[in-house]
Amino acid sequence: MCVALPTTAVCLTPEDIVREVKHLPSAPKVLPRLKRLLTDGNSAMQEIVALIRLDPGIAARVLQVANSAYFSKGERCTIVDDAVNRVGFDQIYELVGYAVSSQVLVRPLDCYGIEADEVWKMSVSCALAAEALAKRTGLEGDVAYTIGLLHCVGMVAIDEWSLRSGQRLQLAFRGFPHEAVASEREVFGFTQAEVGGALMREWEFAPTMSEPVRHQYAPGASAVHSRLASLLVIAKWVRGIVCGHLAAGEMPALPESAHLARLGLRTTVLAEVVFEVQQRIAEVSSLLEIESNVQVARHAFPAQQWR
């Protein structure tokens, strides 16, 4: 696709965008490798510690959380080994996911007009929603969590490309479900979802994770991963409510029935997931001692509106 820029025309593909932003932080490479260790019952704790120690930023975050009031009980630890043992095997994957979101996704996306705190809320609330939905649909929770966490990484790549190219693009972000698709297609001929899928492939994520991100605007186009792609769509719908993207008292339009049918979900479940994610996002913010202006959307969900 040829992009009309102020001084020249550049032909780009999603892969070209990815190649141009090689210097994005490499921390997300930890997630698939860490997941394999955590899902292997034979993995030793020292293997997990060694992997976490490959990234100074993540190691620092693990230590910070281990020394928080929630975990420390007044005793500080100074080495990653102790921190990992304190936090616990079962919580490390999720914790590192939060650390990655802080390093990679918490940055203002100037060309989309989204502040850093909002990017964090979008990413983590979507991850928590995807995980909650996975539990209700028989899909793998860790996979769903990672897909939700990195669903907008293509926006990060496009914003980085815009900065590096000196073009300072302005893309109109409309919120769920269309987001910035119209602007992205007008400028590039493809969307952030395609860039995100390409970036995750570059980071060596399995297709079970990269393909749902790639097809988040058209789940039916993915023959093999359509259920996870539909799950991501519904998780983004939850994200929109939790992040307060609606006017006060506004009732959100429900996700398309095709997505719900693909997962075998009833609309009555959606209110449960919204309230669960609202609670968990507040807990996570407190746990990581992140000072944000998270305004939890407090919508009333009359039962008749969910049937």
C-alpha positions in Angstrom: 0.0 0.0 0.0 1.3 3.5 -0.9 0.9 6.0 1.8 0.6 9.7 0.8 3.0 11.6 3.0 3.8 15.3 2.9 7.0 14.9 0.9 6.9 11.5 -0.7 4.8 8.3 -1.2 6.0 5.3 0.7 4.7 1.8 0.0 4.1 -0.1 3.2 2.9 -3.4 4.6 2.2 -4.3 8.2 5.6 -6.1 8.1 7.3 -2.9 6.9 5.9 -1.1 10.0 7.2 -3.8 12.2 10.7 -3.7 10.6 10.8 0.1 11.1 10.1 -0.2 14.8 12.7 -2.9 15.8 13.7 -0.8 18.8 10.4 -1.3 20.6 11.2 -2.9 24.0 11.8 -6.6 23.7 10.1 -7.6 27.0 7.0 -9.2 25.3 9.3 -12.0 24.1 9.3 -13.1 27.7 5.6 -13.9 27.8 5.4 -16.9 25.5 8.6 -18.5 26.9 7.4 -17.9 30.4 4.0 -19.3 29.6 5.6 -22.5 28.4 7.5 -22.8 31.7 4.5 -22.1 33.8 2.3 -24.6 32.1 5.0 -27.3 32.3 4.7 -29.1 35.6 8.3 -30.1 35.4 9.6 -26.6 35.3 11.9 -25.6 38.2 11.5 -22.3 39.9 15.1 -21.4 39.0 14.2 -21.6 35.3 11.5 -19.0 35.8 13.8 -16.8 37.9 16.5 -17.0 35.2 14.0 -16.0 32.5 12.7 -13.0 34.5 16.2 -11.9 35.2 16.8 -11.5 31.4 15.0 -8.2 31.6 16.1 -5.6 34.2 12.8 -3.7 34.0 10.6 -6.8 34.7 13.0 -8.0 37.4 12.7 -4.5 39.1 8.9 -4.7 38.9 8.8 -8.1 40.4 10.9 -6.9 43.3 8.7 -3.8 43.7 5.6 -5.9 44.0 7.2 -8.5 46.3 8.1 -5.6 48.6 4.6 -4.0 48.5 2.5 -4.1 51.6 0.3 -6.8 50.1 3.2 -9.3 49.9 6.0 -8.2 52.2 4.4 -8.3 55.6 7.2 -5.9 56.7 10.1 -7.9 55.4 12.0 -6.6 52.3 13.7 -8.9 49.8 16.5 -7.7 47.5 17.0 -10.6 45.0 14.7 -11.9 42.3 14.8 -15.4 43.6 13.3 -14.4 46.9 10.8 -12.1 45.2 9.5 -14.9 42.9 9.2 -17.3 45.8 7.3 -14.7 47.8 4.9 -13.8 45.0 4.3 -17.4 44.2 4.5 -19.6 41.1 0.8 -19.3 40.2 0.8 -15.4 40.1 4.1 -14.8 38.3 2.7 -15.1 34.8 0.0 -12.5 35.4 2.5 -10.3 37.3 5.0 -10.3 34.5 2.1 -9.5 32.1 1.4 -6.4 34.1 5.1 -5.5 34.0 5.2 -5.9 30.3 2.2 -3.7 29.9 3.9 -1.0 32.0 7.1 -1.2 29.9 5.6 -1.6 26.4 2.1 -0.3 26.4 2.2 2.5 29.0 3.2 5.3 26.7 1.1 8.1 25.2 -0.1 7.3 21.7 0.1 10.7 20.2 -1.2 9.9 16.8 -4.3 8.4 18.4 -4.7 11.1 21.1 -4.6 8.5 23.9 -2.7 9.2 27.2 -0.4 6.7 28.7 -2.6 5.9 31.7 -5.5 5.3 29.4 -3.4 2.8 27.3 -2.6 0.9 30.5 -6.2 0.8 31.5 -7.3 -0.4 28.1 -4.7 -3.1 27.9 -5.0 -4.6 31.4 -8.8 -4.3 31.6 -9.1 -6.1 28.3 -6.7 -8.8 29.5 -8.7 -9.3 32.6 -11.9 -9.4 30.7 -10.5 -11.9 28.2 -9.3 -14.1 31.1 -12.7 -14.0 32.8 -14.5 -14.8 29.5 -12.1 -17.7 28.9 -13.1 -19.3 32.2 -16.7 -19.2 31.1 -16.2 -20.6 27.7 -13.6 -23.4 28.2 -10.8 -21.5 26.5 -7.3 -21.2 27.9 -7.1 -18.4 30.4 -3.4 -17.5 30.0 -3.7 -17.4 26.2 -6.8 -15.2 26.4 -5.1 -12.9 29.0 -2.1 -12.3 26.7 -4.3 -11.6 23.7 -6.2 -9.1 25.7 -3.1 -7.5 27.1 -1.5 -7.0 23.7 -4.6 -6.3 21.6 -3.6 -2.7 20.9 0.2 -3.3 20.4 -0.3 -2.5 16.7 -1.3 1.0 17.8 2.0 1.3 19.7 3.9 0.2 16.6 2.1 2.7 14.3 2.6 5.5 16.8 6.3 4.6 17.0 6.5 4.5 13.2 4.8 7.9 13.0 7.3 9.4 15.4 10.3 7.9 13.7 9.2 8.9 10.2 8.6 12.5 11.4 5.1 12.4 9.9 3.1 13.1 13.1 -0.1 11.4 11.9 -3.4 12.2 13.5 -5.7 9.1 13.5 -9.3 9.5 14.7 -10.0 6.9 17.5 -13.7 6.4 17.9 -13.8 3.8 20.7 -15.4 0.3 20.5 -16.1 -1.2 18.0 -14.7 0.7 15.1 -11.8 2.5 17.0 -9.4 4.0 14.4 -10.1 1.5 11.6 -11.4 4.2 9.1 -8.4 6.5 9.6 -5.9 3.6 9.5 -7.3 2.2 6.3 -7.4 5.7 4.7 -3.7 6.3 5.5 -2.2 2.8 5.3 -4.7 0.5 3.7 -4.5 -1.8 6.7 -5.3 -1.6 10.5 -3.4 -1.7 13.7 -4.8 -5.2 14.2 -2.8 -6.4 11.2 0.3 -4.6 12.4 -0.2 -6.1 15.9 -0.5 -9.6 14.4 2.7 -9.1 12.4 4.6 -7.7 15.5 3.5 -10.7 17.6 4.7 -13.0 14.9 8.0 -11.2 14.9 8.1 -11.7 18.7 7.5 -15.4 18.1 4.1 -15.6 19.7 2.2 -18.7 18.7 -0.6 -18.3 16.1 -3.1 -19.0 18.8 -2.2 -15.5 20.1 -1.1 -13.6 17.1 -4.1 -14.6 14.8 -6.9 -13.4 17.2 -5.1 -10.1 17.5 -4.8 -9.8 13.7 -8.5 -10.7 13.2 -10.0 -8.7 16.1 -12.1 -6.6 13.7 -13.3 -9.6 11.6 -13.2 -12.8 13.7 -15.1 -14.7 11.1 -12.2 -14.3 8.7 -10.0 -16.5 10.9 -11.0 -20.1 10.1 -9.0 -21.6 13.0 -9.0 -18.9 15.7 -12.4 -17.3 15.3 -13.5 -18.2 18.8 -10.5 -16.4 20.4 -10.9 -13.5 18.1 -14.6 -13.2 19.0 -13.6 -13.5 22.7 -11.3 -10.5 22.1 -14.1 -8.5 20.6 -16.3 -9.1 23.6 -13.4 -8.4 26.0 -12.9 -5.0 24.2 -16.6 -4.3 24.8 -16.1 -4.9 28.5 -12.9 -2.7 28.4 -15.0 0.2 27.0 -17.3 0.1 30.0 -14.6 -0.4 32.6 -12.5 2.4 31.2 -15.5 4.8 31.2 -15.7 5.3 27.5 -19.4 5.9 27.7 -21.4 9.0 28.7 -22.9 8.9 32.2 -26.0 6.6 32.2 -25.5 5.5 28.7 -26.3 1.8 28.0 -23.7 0.2 25.7 -24.9 -1.6 22.6 -24.3 -5.3 23.1 -21.6 -7.1 21.1 -22.9 -8.7 17.8 -24.9 -11.8 18.4 -22.5 -13.8 16.1 -19.6 -13.3 18.6 -21.8 -14.4 21.5 -23.1 -17.4 19.6 -19.5 -18.4 18.6 -18.6 -18.7 22.2 -22.0 -20.0 23.5 -22.3 -17.0 25.8 -25.6 -15.5 27.1 -25.9 -11.8 27.4 -26.6 -12.2 31.1 -23.0 -13.3 31.7 -21.7 -9.9 30.4 -22.8 -8.0 33.4 -21.0 -10.5 35.7 -17.8 -10.0 33.7 -18.0 -6.2 33.8 -18.4 -6.2 37.6 -15.6 -8.8 38.0 -13.2 -6.8 35.9 -14.1 -3.5 37.6 -13.1 -5.1 40.9 -9.9 -6.7 39.7 -8.7 -3.6 37.9 -9.0 -1.7 41.1 -7.1 -4.4 43.0 -4.4 -4.5 40.4 -3.9 -0.7 40.5 -3.6 -0.9 44.2 -1.3 -3.9 44.2 1.2 -2.3 41.8 0.9 1.1 43.5 0.0 2.7 40.3 -1.5 6.1 40.9 -4.1 6.6 38.2 -7.3 8.4 37.9 -9.2 5.2 37.2 -12.9 6.2 37.3 -14.7 2.9 37.4 -17.9 3.2 35.4 -20.8 2.5 37.6 -23.6 1.6 35.3 -26.9 0.0 36.3 -27.6 -3.2 34.4 -31.4 -3.9 34.8 -31.9 -7.6 34.2 -34.4 -7.0 31.4 -31.8 -5.2 29.3 -29.5 -8.2 29.3 -32.0 -10.7 27.9 
